[in-house]
């Protein structure tokens, strides 16, 4: 055991700690049961313990263990184990502590694959050796949901089935390592085992609807236990359910009908109808009606059930002819048993089965789940292919959603953990080529992906350089400047990308600006801090953004900097991006004619060089400008200022000269990019907003930037605040209308001056960016919790795509509706 409050996590080899602690827990529990209480009342009351999952990455897991006791805690212990992993987190107390909580960290060996399920057990012991019940949680290396298999039908001890009849069986399985087999074991009133093996490509989440057969059973209880194998042949079991088996079918019974449907539905959603009757179900169906006064039938369907089935389940696809949203309708589900009237055209007159009804709201949009699960980080609409591409960071691929047939197509494999997406520009009119640029956050690479429908594939990966930031000091020794530099090594893993290109017509050099995600290995003051950079793909040259930190702060924090580039895989060359010192520069001529001498160095308020994780990046529609928004809390964390926003203009270029002692000197190595926001502009934005940044957007020509925070702030490209939209908190998606150009100006939208934002409610809000007013609310089935992208489609309609908890929602707003609501 470890001393009290020691924050370290004790690791052991293999799984030896797990069985030892479990044995200790079992022996302690037995001792507690056998012993008599000693001393006063309450001394035999066991303590409590609870576990709560924290963060989960590919290199570490964190969880919190909390315990309480009325006497005082003696031990609070946890073990975490899984394939290739076995660690313990133990605390022993030397004084009376009645309440305790600590966060434990598990360092995951690199050999443990992403998707591995880790089981964590916790227990506490008090000073009288009373032992708490064990608490259990599951975590997944790399994040995600732990593997699980469970039965959703039948319901435990509720289903009664006659001998010789069948019952519906529904099993769902889920694992990040792909579901290969789902099966079930039946014991008790009948004994058998069955399973279904799934063909490639395997999925992380599957549901199986089949039948439990009780031919040959005897009256009694049948116990059904689900099991699952993943793609690595790991075996999982779920909680069993019990079914009551009786000798004969029921008489004079009526079906019990239920249905599953969300309170907010889309026109192509499904309805899940279930009916149970010991006499057997023969027909199952539903009807959707207008609300009063008409009550006319809008849609209906039914199905005949063949065989002796006591519980029947069927999922019907709805195709509702509704175009005005929201619309309220009444949903009715019905069933007849084997003795009732068998007519499926309508709800039968005199139907013996009861009718259940409910009201639901039909809303806009089409939601489709990701075919194989995962997590969407970014999305892009590509007009030439009329497809939406979504980066799936858990599956290492681009998901491909075709708007023509409203379905997902074969995904495109990319590099590791694809994050941000940008289209490769063709010119400054907004035209894209058939290539997308994808940030591989699991590495230090950019993927260039061909999305031509006939040839879609990842073409090549651009190896990003290692860029080293240094703070330097110097001294004059024997008329020689001697320098000493401290190296600050940042992570080079790209996160969000913004594509820009030089020129006014056709694109010249392709310049990709990108943000980087940090790691804990970065030293103070840059622990868990990211950076902003750009890579000139054409020239294979780089720039590291430091301009926002020039000349800020007091003299104590100002450092002279040096920045070096180290090429990777032959992409470009090693180079000095910012020399520690340039010079001497003589005026009016070199010695002996010189009357003045100057040197040039760059000084920064060093902590302001880096950015919080996550920092967002977006390019303008014409690919001339980019905007960046620093994520994170509002202010003052360990000297870090309020969240910042910056802009970048690709066509300004490097500042070629400097002024020293009143003289203008040309720089051999220009180092300051004039297109990056001036430090005073960045500071002014902070003062005018003082808010956390949770998302960013930029309009077509880059004149206006939208910053999502407690409200949505509209600023110009020098970061001056123009106004704000009263958006709600919670969700973060935002995008301008594809043709939104210029600054906010008096008047209406003119059909283009709009912005779309997600809401904490299940809706997308449309704003007039000229007068900052909400002009249209588009209801959706689920709230949009990820990015929103807008695009123009046929007929001038506006298409919006957003990420929800259940997949991707596509909403089309007709041009006439937009014009009427937002003139």
C-alpha positions in Angstrom: 0.0 0.0 0.0 1.1 3.6 -0.5 1.2 6.4 2.0 -1.8 8.6 2.4 -2.6 11.0 -0.4 0.3 9.9 -2.6 -0.8 11.0 -6.1 1.3 8.5 -8.0 -0.2 5.4 -9.6 1.6 2.2 -8.7 2.1 0.0 -11.8 2.8 -3.7 -11.8 3.7 -6.2 -14.5 0.9 -8.0 -16.3 -2.3 -8.6 -14.3 -0.8 -9.7 -11.0 -2.2 -6.8 -9.1 -5.8 -7.4 -10.3 -6.3 -10.9 -8.9 -4.4 -10.1 -5.7 -6.7 -7.1 -4.9 -9.8 -9.0 -5.9 -8.8 -11.9 -3.6 -8.2 -9.3 -0.8 -11.6 -7.8 -1.4 -13.3 -11.2 -1.4 -11.5 -12.2 1.9 -12.4 -8.9 3.5 -16.0 -9.3 2.6 -16.1 -12.8 4.1 -14.5 -11.5 7.3 -17.0 -8.7 7.5 -20.0 -11.1 7.2 -18.6 -13.5 9.8 -17.6 -10.9 12.5 -19.8 -9.5 15.2 -20.0 -5.7 15.5 -17.6 -4.2 18.1 -18.2 -1.1 20.0 -21.0 1.4 19.5 -23.8 1.4 17.0 -23.0 2.1 13.4 -19.5 0.7 13.5 -20.4 -2.3 11.3 -21.8 0.0 8.5 -19.7 -0.5 5.4 -18.1 2.5 3.7 -19.1 3.6 0.2 -17.0 3.9 -2.9 -17.7 5.3 -6.4 -15.7 5.5 -9.6 -16.1 8.1 -12.3 -14.5 8.0 -15.7 -12.3 10.9 -16.8 -10.3 11.5 -20.0 -9.3 8.7 -22.3 -6.6 9.1 -24.9 -4.3 6.7 -26.7 -1.6 7.2 -24.1 -3.4 7.7 -20.8 -6.7 7.2 -18.9 -7.9 9.1 -15.9 -10.6 8.3 -13.4 -11.8 9.5 -10.0 -12.3 7.3 -7.0 -14.4 8.7 -4.1 -15.1 7.1 -0.7 -17.0 8.0 2.5 -17.4 6.4 5.9 -18.9 7.4 9.2 -16.0 6.0 11.2 -13.0 6.7 9.1 -11.4 5.2 6.0 -8.4 2.8 6.2 -7.9 1.9 2.5 -9.3 3.2 -0.8 -8.2 0.9 -3.6 -8.7 0.6 -7.3 -7.4 -1.8 -9.9 -7.4 -1.3 -13.7 -6.8 -4.3 -16.0 -7.2 -5.3 -19.6 -5.2 -6.9 -22.3 -1.6 -5.8 -21.8 -2.4 -3.6 -18.9 -2.6 -4.1 -15.1 -2.2 -1.2 -12.6 -3.4 -0.2 -9.1 -4.3 3.0 -7.4 -4.1 2.5 -3.6 -4.3 4.9 -0.7 -3.8 4.1 3.0 -4.8 6.5 5.7 -2.9 7.1 9.0 -5.5 9.4 10.5 -9.2 9.6 10.6 -10.6 10.6 7.1 -14.3 10.2 6.5 -14.5 11.6 3.0 -11.9 11.2 0.3 -11.5 11.7 -3.5 -8.6 11.5 -5.8 -7.9 11.3 -9.5 -5.8 8.4 -10.8 -3.9 8.4 -14.0 -3.1 5.2 -16.0 -0.2 5.4 -18.4 -1.1 3.1 -21.3 1.8 1.2 -22.9 2.2 1.9 -26.6 1.7 -1.8 -27.3 -2.0 -1.6 -26.1 -4.1 -0.9 -29.2 -6.6 1.9 -29.4 -10.1 0.5 -28.7 -9.0 -1.8 -25.9 -11.5 -2.0 -23.0 -10.1 -1.5 -19.6 -12.0 -2.7 -16.5 -11.7 -0.6 -13.4 -12.7 -1.9 -9.9 -12.9 0.1 -6.8 -13.4 -0.7 -3.1 -12.9 0.9 0.3 -12.2 -0.4 3.8 -12.9 1.5 7.0 -11.1 1.4 10.3 -13.3 -1.5 11.6 -12.5 -3.6 8.5 -15.9 -3.1 7.1 -15.7 -3.4 3.3 -17.7 -1.5 0.7 -19.4 -3.2 -2.3 -17.2 -3.2 -5.4 -17.9 -0.4 -8.0 -17.0 -1.1 -11.6 -16.5 1.2 -14.6 -15.2 0.5 -18.1 -13.0 2.8 -20.2 -11.6 2.5 -23.7 -8.1 3.3 -24.8 -8.3 6.3 -27.2 -11.8 7.2 -26.0 -15.2 5.9 -27.0 -17.7 3.6 -25.6 -16.7 0.3 -23.8 -17.7 -3.0 -25.5 -21.2 -4.2 -24.6 -23.7 -6.8 -25.6 -27.2 -6.8 -24.3 -30.7 -8.1 -24.9 -33.4 -5.5 -25.5 -36.2 -8.1 -26.2 -37.5 -10.1 -24.3 -37.8 -8.0 -21.1 -36.7 -9.9 -18.0 -39.5 -11.9 -16.4 -42.2 -10.1 -18.4 -42.5 -12.3 -21.4 -44.7 -15.4 -21.1 -44.4 -17.9 -24.0 -46.4 -21.2 -24.5 -44.5 -24.4 -25.3 -44.0 -24.7 -29.1 -44.3 -20.9 -29.7 -41.6 -18.4 -30.7 -40.6 -15.1 -29.0 -38.9 -12.1 -30.6 -35.2 -11.8 -29.7 -33.3 -8.5 -30.1 -29.6 -8.3 -29.2 -27.3 -5.3 -29.7 -23.6 -5.4 -29.6 -21.0 -2.6 -29.6 -17.2 -2.6 -29.6 -14.7 -0.2 -31.2 -12.8 -3.3 -32.4 -15.7 -4.4 -34.6 -18.5 -6.9 -34.0 -17.8 -10.3 -35.6 -20.3 -12.6 -33.9 -23.5 -12.1 -31.8 -25.0 -15.1 -30.2 -27.3 -16.3 -27.4 -27.3 -19.3 -24.9 -30.6 -20.6 -23.6 -30.7 -22.8 -20.5 -33.4 -24.0 -18.1 -36.8 -24.9 -19.7 -34.8 -25.6 -22.9 -31.1 -25.8 -23.7 -29.4 -24.7 -26.9 -26.9 -22.2 -28.3 -27.0 -20.2 -31.5 -25.2 -17.3 -33.1 -24.8 -15.1 -36.2 -21.4 -14.4 -37.8 -21.2 -11.1 -39.7 -19.4 -10.7 -43.0 -16.8 -8.1 -43.8 -16.8 -5.1 -43.6 -17.4 -5.4 -39.9 -19.0 -2.7 -37.9 -18.5 -1.3 -34.3 -22.3 -1.4 -33.6 -24.8 -4.0 -34.7 -28.3 -5.1 -33.8 -29.7 -8.5 -34.4 -33.5 -9.3 -34.6 -34.3 -12.9 -34.7 -36.5 -15.5 -32.9 -36.3 -17.5 -29.7 -37.6 -21.0 -30.4 -39.3 -22.9 -27.6 -40.3 -26.0 -29.6 -39.5 -28.9 -27.3 -39.4 -26.7 -24.2 -41.0 -27.7 -20.8 -42.9 -25.4 -18.6 -40.6 -23.4 -16.3 -38.1 -20.6 -16.8 -35.7 -20.2 -19.7 -32.6 -18.1 -19.1 -31.2 -16.3 -22.2 -27.6 -15.0 -22.1 -26.1 -12.9 -24.9 -22.5 -13.1 -26.0 -20.3 -11.4 -28.6 -16.9 -11.9 -30.3 -15.0 -8.9 -31.7 -12.6 -9.0 -34.6 -9.7 -10.0 -32.3 -11.7 -13.0 -31.1 -12.3 -11.4 -27.6 -15.3 -12.9 -25.9 -17.9 -10.8 -24.1 -21.1 -11.7 -22.4 -24.1 -9.6 -21.3 -26.7 -9.7 -18.6 -29.1 -12.6 -18.9 -32.9 -12.3 -19.1 -35.5 -14.8 -18.0 -38.6 -15.9 -20.0 -41.5 -17.8 -18.4 -42.6 -20.9 -20.4 -46.2 -22.1 -19.9 -48.0 -25.2 -21.1 -50.6 -23.7 -23.4 -51.5 -20.6 -25.4 -53.8 -18.0 -23.9 -57.6 -17.7 -24.6 -59.7 -14.6 -24.9 -56.6 -12.4 -24.8 -55.9 -9.1 -26.6 -52.6 -7.9 -27.8 -50.6 -5.4 -25.8 -49.2 -2.9 -28.3 -46.4 -0.5 -28.0 -44.3 1.5 -30.4 -41.1 3.5 -30.4 -40.7 6.8 -32.1 -39.0 10.0 -31.2 -41.1 13.1 -30.3 -39.4 14.9 -33.2 -39.3 12.9 -36.4 -38.0 13.5 -39.9 -40.1 12.6 -43.0 -38.0 9.5 -43.6 -37.7 8.3 -40.0 -38.7 4.8 -38.8 -41.4 3.7 -36.4 -40.7 0.6 -34.2 -44.0 -1.4 -33.5 -44.2 -4.2 -30.9 -47.1 -6.4 -29.9 -47.4 -9.2 -27.4 -50.1 -11.8 -27.0 -50.0 -15.4 -25.6 -52.5 -16.4 -28.3 -50.0 -15.2 -31.0 -49.7 -12.1 -33.1 -51.1 -12.2 -36.7 -51.1 -8.5 -37.9 -49.0 -5.5 -36.9 -49.3 -1.9 -38.3 -49.4 1.8 -37.8 -51.3 4.9 -39.1 -50.3 8.5 -39.1 -53.1 11.1 -39.2 -53.5 14.8 -39.5 -54.3 16.5 -36.2 -57.9 17.8 -35.8 -60.0 19.0 -37.4 -59.3 16.8 -40.4 -57.9 13.6 -38.9 -57.1 12.5 -42.5 -54.7 9.6 -43.0 -51.3 10.8 -44.1 -49.4 7.5 -44.1 -50.0 3.9 -43.0 -48.5 0.4 -43.3 -48.8 -3.1 -41.8 -47.3 -6.6 -41.9 -48.6 -10.1 -41.5 -46.8 -12.3 -39.0 -46.4 -15.9 -40.0 -46.2 -18.7 -37.4 -46.8 -19.0 -33.7 -45.2 -15.8 -32.4 -46.1 -14.4 -29.0 -44.1 -11.2 -29.4 -43.8 -9.6 -32.8 -41.6 -6.6 -33.6 -41.3 -4.7 -36.9 -39.6 -1.5 -37.9 -41.5 0.4 -40.6 -39.9 3.1 -42.8 -42.1 6.3 -43.0 -42.2 8.5 -46.1 -44.3 11.4 -45.0 -45.6 13.8 -47.7 -44.9 16.8 -45.5 -43.0 19.9 -46.6 -43.9 22.5 -44.0 -42.0 22.3 -40.7 -42.8 21.9 -37.9 -46.0 19.9 -38.4 -47.8 18.0 -35.6 -49.3 14.6 -36.4 -50.9 11.7 -34.5 -49.3 8.3 -34.6 -51.4 5.1 -34.0 -50.0 1.6 -33.6 -52.2 -1.5 -33.7 -52.2 -5.3 -33.8 -54.5 -8.3 -34.1 -53.9 -11.8 -32.6 -54.6 -15.1 -34.3 -58.3 -15.0 -33.3 -58.9 -11.5 -34.6 -59.9 -10.1 -38.0 -57.1 -10.3 -40.5 -57.3 -7.2 -42.5 -54.1 -5.1 -43.0 -55.4 -2.3 -45.3 -56.6 -0.1 -42.4 -57.1 -0.4 -38.7 -59.8 -3.1 -38.9 -63.4 -2.2 -38.0 -64.1 -4.0 -34.8 -60.4 -4.7 -34.2 -60.0 -6.8 -31.1 -56.6 -5.3 -30.4 -56.2 -1.9 -28.7 -54.9 1.1 -30.5 -52.1 3.2 -28.9 -51.7 6.8 -30.2 -49.4 9.7 -29.5 -48.6 13.0 -31.1 -45.2 13.8 -32.6 -43.7 16.8 -34.4 -42.3 16.4 -37.9 -39.2 18.6 -38.4 -36.8 19.5 -41.2 -33.7 17.5 -42.2 -32.4 14.1 -43.1 -30.3 12.4 -40.4 -28.1 9.4 -41.3 -25.8 7.6 -38.8 -22.2 7.0 -39.7 -22.1 3.6 -41.4 -19.4 2.2 -39.0 -19.6 4.6 -36.1 -16.8 6.8 -35.0 -16.5 10.5 -34.3 -16.7 13.5 -36.8 -14.2 16.2 -36.3 -14.8 18.4 -39.4 -16.9 18.4 -42.5 -16.8 20.0 -46.0 -19.3 20.3 -48.9 -17.6 19.7 -52.3 -19.7 21.3 -55.0 -18.1 19.5 -58.0 -19.1 16.1 -56.7 -22.2 17.3 -54.8 -20.9 15.3 -51.8 -20.2 16.0 -48.1 -16.9 14.7 -46.7 -16.5 14.2 -43.0 -13.3 13.4 -41.2 -13.8 10.4 -38.9 -10.9 10.6 -36.4 -11.6 7.1 -34.9 -11.8 5.3 -38.2 -8.9 7.0 -40.1 -11.1 7.8 -43.1 -13.2 10.4 -44.8 -16.9 9.5 -44.7 -18.6 10.2 -48.1 -22.3 11.4 -48.1 -23.8 11.8 -51.5 -26.6 14.3 -51.7 -27.9 12.8 -54.9 -29.2 9.6 -53.2 -29.0 10.8 -49.6 -26.7 7.9 -48.5 -23.2 7.2 -47.4 -20.8 5.7 -50.0 -17.5 3.9 -49.7 -15.3 5.8 -47.3 -11.8 7.1 -48.3 -8.9 5.9 -46.1 -6.5 8.6 -45.0 -3.6 9.0 -42.6 -3.9 8.7 -38.8 -6.7 10.5 -37.0 -7.9 12.8 -39.8 -9.1 16.1 -38.3 -9.5 19.3 -40.2 -10.5 19.4 -43.9 -10.1 22.1 -46.6 -10.7 22.1 -50.3 -7.7 22.7 -52.6 -8.4 26.0 -54.3 -8.4 26.5 -58.1 -8.9 30.3 -58.2 -10.3 33.1 -56.1 -13.9 32.7 -57.3 -14.4 29.9 -54.8 -13.8 27.1 -57.3 -12.3 23.9 -55.7 -10.3 21.3 -57.5 -11.0 17.6 -57.0 -8.5 17.4 -54.1 -9.1 17.8 -50.4 -6.4 18.7 -47.8 -6.8 16.7 -44.6 -4.8 17.2 -41.4 -3.6 13.8 -40.0 -3.6 14.6 -36.3 -2.3 11.2 -35.4 0.9 12.0 -37.2 2.7 15.1 -38.6 1.3 14.9 -42.1 -1.2 16.5 -44.5 -3.2 14.1 -46.7 -4.0 15.1 -50.3 -7.1 13.2 -51.2 -8.6 12.8 -54.7 -12.4 12.9 -54.4 -13.2 12.4 -58.1 -16.1 10.0 -58.0 -14.4 7.5 -60.4 -10.9 7.6 -58.8 -11.4 8.6 -55.2 -8.3 7.8 -53.1 -5.6 9.4 -51.0 -2.9 10.5 -53.4 0.0 11.4 -51.2 1.0 12.7 -47.8 3.0 15.9 -47.3 5.5 15.5 -44.4 5.3 18.6 -42.2 8.6 19.9 -40.8 9.7 19.9 -37.2 9.7 23.6 -36.2 11.8 24.5 -33.1 11.0 27.7 -31.2 13.9 29.1 -29.1 14.4 32.0 -26.6 17.9 33.4 -26.7 20.2 35.6 -24.7 23.5 37.1 -25.8 26.6 38.8 -24.4 29.4 40.7 -25.9 32.7 38.9 -25.3 35.9 40.2 -26.7 34.0 42.1 -29.4 32.1 38.9 -30.3 28.4 38.3 -29.7 28.0 35.0 -27.9 24.4 33.6 -27.8 22.7 31.0 -25.7 19.3 29.6 -26.7 16.7 27.6 -24.8 14.8 25.2 -27.0 11.0 24.9 -26.7 9.9 21.9 -28.7 6.2 21.9 -29.7 4.1 19.1 -31.0 3.9 19.3 -34.8 0.6 17.4 -35.1 -1.8 19.4 -37.4 -5.4 19.8 -36.2 -7.5 22.4 -38.2 -6.5 23.6 -41.6 -7.3 26.6 -43.8 -6.3 26.6 -47.5 -5.3 29.9 -49.1 -3.5 30.7 -52.4 -1.6 33.7 -53.6 -2.7 35.9 -56.5 -5.8 37.7 -57.7 -7.1 35.4 -60.4 -5.8 31.8 -60.8 -4.1 30.4 -57.8 -0.4 30.9 -57.4 1.4 29.3 -54.4 -0.8 27.1 -52.3 -0.4 28.1 -48.6 -2.0 25.9 -46.0 -2.4 27.5 -42.6 -2.9 25.0 -39.7 -3.1 24.8 -36.0 -1.4 22.1 -33.9 -2.5 20.0 -31.0 -0.3 20.0 -27.9 1.0 17.2 -25.7 1.8 17.1 -22.0 5.5 16.5 -22.8 5.9 20.2 -23.8 7.9 22.1 -21.2 6.7 25.1 -19.2 5.4 27.6 -20.2 4.0 25.7 -23.1 2.6 22.6 -21.5 -0.6 21.6 -23.4 -0.3 24.6 -25.7 -0.6 24.5 -29.5 0.7 26.7 -32.2 -0.4 28.3 -35.6 1.7 27.8 -38.7 1.5 27.8 -42.4 3.2 25.6 -45.0 3.8 26.9 -48.5 3.1 23.6 -50.3 4.4 24.9 -53.6 7.7 26.2 -52.3 7.9 23.6 -49.5 8.6 26.4 -47.0 7.2 27.3 -43.6 6.2 30.1 -41.2 5.6 29.9 -37.5 3.1 32.5 -36.1 4.7 34.6 -33.5 3.5 38.1 -34.7 0.6 38.1 -32.2 3.2 38.1 -29.3 5.5 40.9 -30.5 5.8 43.9 -28.1 3.2 42.7 -25.6 3.6 42.4 -21.8 6.1 43.9 -19.5 9.9 43.7 -19.9 10.2 40.8 -17.5 8.5 38.4 -20.0 10.1 39.7 -23.2 12.5 37.3 -24.9 14.6 37.4 -28.1 13.5 34.5 -30.2 15.0 32.2 -32.9 12.9 29.7 -34.9 14.4 26.8 -36.9 12.8 24.5 -39.5 13.9 20.9 -39.9 12.6 19.2 -43.0 11.0 15.8 -43.0 11.2 13.2 -45.7 12.8 15.6 -48.2 9.9 18.2 -48.1 11.9 21.4 -48.3 15.1 22.0 -46.5 16.5 22.8 -43.1 16.4 26.6 -42.6 16.5 29.4 -40.1 13.0 31.0 -40.2 13.8 33.6 -37.6 17.5 34.3 -36.9 18.5 35.3 -33.4 20.2 38.3 -34.7 20.7 39.9 -38.2 23.4 42.5 -38.8 25.3 44.5 -38.3 23.6 47.1 -40.7 25.7 50.1 -41.4 24.7 53.6 -42.4 25.3 55.2 -44.8 27.9 52.6 -45.9 30.1 49.9 -44.5 33.2 51.0 -42.4 35.1 53.1 -42.5 32.4 55.4 -43.9 29.7 54.1 -41.4 28.3 56.7 -39.0 25.6 54.4 -37.5 25.2 50.6 -36.8 22.0 48.6 -36.1 21.1 45.0 -35.4 17.7 43.3 -35.9 16.1 40.7 -33.6 12.5 39.8 -32.8 11.4 40.0 -29.2 8.1 38.5 -27.9 6.1 38.1 -24.7 6.9 34.4 -24.8 3.8 32.9 -23.2 1.7 34.6 -25.8 3.4 32.7 -28.7 1.3 29.5 -28.0 -2.4 28.8 -28.0 -4.8 26.7 -26.0 -6.1 23.4 -27.3 -8.3 23.5 -29.4 -7.6 26.4 -31.8 -9.9 26.6 -34.8 -8.9 27.5 -38.4 -11.1 28.4 -41.4 -10.4 29.9 -44.9 -12.5 32.4 -46.7 -14.6 31.3 -49.6 -12.3 33.0 -52.1 -9.2 31.4 -50.5 -7.5 34.7 -49.8 -7.7 34.9 -46.1 -7.9 32.7 -43.0 -9.2 33.1 -39.5 -8.2 31.5 -36.2 -10.0 31.2 -32.9 -8.3 30.1 -29.7 -10.4 27.6 -27.7 -10.5 27.5 -23.9 -11.7 29.3 -20.9 -12.3 33.0 -20.5 -9.3 34.3 -18.8 -6.3 34.2 -16.6 -5.2 30.5 -16.5 -1.6 30.4 -15.4 -0.8 33.7 -17.0 -2.6 32.8 -20.2 -4.7 35.7 -21.5 -8.3 35.6 -22.7 -9.0 33.5 -25.7 -7.8 35.2 -28.9 -8.8 35.5 -32.5 -6.5 36.2 -35.4 -6.6 36.6 -39.2 -4.2 36.1 -42.0 -4.0 37.5 -45.5 -1.9 35.4 -47.9 -1.3 38.2 -50.3 0.4 40.8 -48.0 3.7 39.0 -47.8 6.8 39.4 -45.6 7.9 42.8 -44.3 11.2 43.3 -46.2 12.9 46.0 -44.1 13.1 47.6 -40.7 13.8 51.1 -39.3 16.8 51.4 -36.9 18.1 54.7 -35.5 16.0 56.5 -38.0 17.4 54.6 -41.0 15.6 52.1 -43.3 17.5 48.8 -43.6 16.6 45.9 -46.0 16.6 42.5 -44.2 18.6 39.6 -45.7 16.0 37.2 -44.1 12.5 38.8 -43.8 10.8 37.2 -40.9 7.6 39.0 -40.0 4.6 38.2 -42.2 2.6 41.3 -42.7 -0.6 39.3 -43.3 -0.8 38.1 -39.7 -2.9 40.1 -37.3 -0.9 42.9 -35.5 -0.4 42.3 -31.8 -2.3 45.4 -30.9 -5.3 44.2 -32.9 -5.3 40.8 -31.1 -5.1 42.6 -27.7 -7.9 44.9 -28.7 -10.2 42.0 -29.7 -9.7 40.5 -26.3 -10.6 43.7 -24.5 -13.8 44.2 -26.7 -15.0 40.6 -26.2 -13.4 38.9 -23.1 -15.0 35.6 -23.8 -14.1 31.9 -24.5 -14.0 30.9 -28.2 -15.8 27.7 -29.2 -15.9 28.1 -33.0 -15.0 30.3 -35.9 -16.2 31.1 -39.4 -15.2 33.5 -42.1 -17.3 34.9 -45.0 -16.6 34.6 -48.7 -14.2 37.5 -49.2 -12.7 37.3 -45.6 -14.0 40.8 -44.7 -16.1 39.4 -41.8 -15.2 36.8 -39.2 -17.7 35.1 -36.9 -16.5 34.1 -33.5 -18.8 31.8 -31.5 -18.6 32.2 -27.7 -21.3 33.3 -25.2 -22.7 35.2 -28.1 -21.5 35.2 -31.7 -19.2 38.2 -32.4 -18.8 39.6 -35.9 -15.4 41.3 -36.4 -13.5 42.6 -39.4 -10.1 41.4 -40.6 -8.3 43.8 -38.3 -10.4 42.3 -35.5 -12.5 45.3 -34.8 -15.8 44.4 -33.3 -18.8 45.1 -35.7 -21.6 43.7 -33.6 -22.9 40.5 -32.0 -25.6 37.9 -32.6 -27.5 36.8 -29.5 -26.9 33.1 -30.0 -27.5 30.7 -27.2 -24.8 28.8 -25.4 -24.2 25.0 -25.5 -23.5 24.0 -29.0 -20.9 25.6 -31.2 -21.6 25.2 -34.9 -21.7 28.3 -37.2 -21.2 29.2 -40.8 -21.9 32.2 -43.1 -24.1 32.0 -46.1 -21.8 30.9 -49.0 -22.2 34.2 -50.7 -22.0 36.4 -47.6 -19.4 39.1 -48.6 -18.2 42.4 -47.2 -18.8 44.0 -43.8 -22.2 44.2 -42.1 -24.0 47.2 -43.5 -27.5 48.8 -43.1 -30.4 47.0 -44.6 -31.8 43.6 -45.3 -29.9 40.5 -46.3 -30.2 40.9 -50.0 -30.5 37.1 -50.1 -26.9 36.5 -48.9 -26.0 38.5 -45.8 -26.9 35.6 -43.4 -25.3 33.3 -40.8 -26.4 29.9 -39.6 -25.8 28.8 -36.0 -26.6 25.7 -34.0 -28.6 26.0 -30.8 -28.9 24.3 -27.4 -32.3 23.4 -28.7 -33.0 21.1 -31.7 -32.9 23.8 -34.3 -30.7 25.8 -36.6 -31.0 29.6 -36.3 -30.7 31.9 -39.3 -29.4 35.5 -38.7 -29.3 38.7 -40.7 -25.7 39.8 -40.3 -26.5 43.3 -41.3 -28.9 44.1 -38.5 -27.9 41.2 -36.2 -31.5 39.9 -35.9 -32.8 36.3 -35.9 -34.9 35.9 -39.0 -35.7 32.2 -39.3 -35.7 29.1 -37.0 -35.4 25.7 -38.7 -36.5 22.8 -36.4 -34.4 19.6 -36.5 -34.8 16.3 -34.8 -31.7 16.5 -32.7 -29.4 19.4 -31.7 -26.4 20.0 -33.9 -23.4 19.5 -31.5 -20.6 19.6 -34.1 -19.6 21.8 -37.0 -22.2 23.4 -39.4 -21.4 23.9 -43.1 -23.5 25.7 -45.7 -23.6 25.4 -49.5 -25.7 26.5 -52.4 -27.6 23.8 -54.2 -30.0 23.5 -57.2 -32.6 26.2 -57.5 -30.8 28.6 -55.2 -31.7 26.7 -52.0 -29.2 26.6 -49.1 -28.1 23.3 -47.8 -26.8 22.9 -44.3 -25.0 19.9 -42.9 -24.3 19.4 -39.2 -23.0 16.7 -36.9 -25.5 15.5 -34.3 -25.3 12.9 -31.5 -26.8 10.3 -33.9 -25.0 11.0 -37.1 -25.1 13.7 -39.8 -28.2 15.9 -40.5 -28.7 17.5 -43.9 -31.2 20.4 -44.0 -32.3 22.2 -47.2 -33.9 25.6 -46.9 -35.8 26.5 -50.1 -34.8 29.9 -51.6 -38.4 31.1 -51.4 -38.6 30.3 -47.7 -35.3 32.1 -47.0 -36.3 35.1 -49.1 -39.7 35.4 -47.2 -38.1 35.1 -43.7 -34.9 37.0 -44.4 -35.6 39.6 -47.1 
